[in-house]
Amino acid sequence: MTDRGAGAEDGETSAVLIPLHEARRERQDLPVAFERRELDQILRLYGRMVAANEWRDYAIDHLSDRAVFSVFRRTSETPLFQIVKDPKLARKQGAFSVVAAGGLILKRGHELARVLGVFDKRLKLVEA
């Protein structure tokens, strides 16, 4: 016989759904990390910027509350940009953000592709 606890049979208790990956992360105390698709998008952008000779090095940090992809012009400097994944902000402003060297948030959103759009070069009208 199984004891279901008080109130489980009367139907007044509501079930709370928790995504399985979040429950596992909380239980195991794993750091936040970029998923394979996210890292693929970031590294594709990184490859373009290296080919344009704007970026030269990167670092990936998996912290307990966020994951950070830092981009450097030279290894010995502070990062030019940081691409941050913060799951706690996923329902508010969006989990992804691009932060400039001075700490200014350039773009924030729910979709990584749209946030990385801040690095797309816009065409300008040049008068001759």
Disulfide bonds with the S-S distance in Angstrom:
none
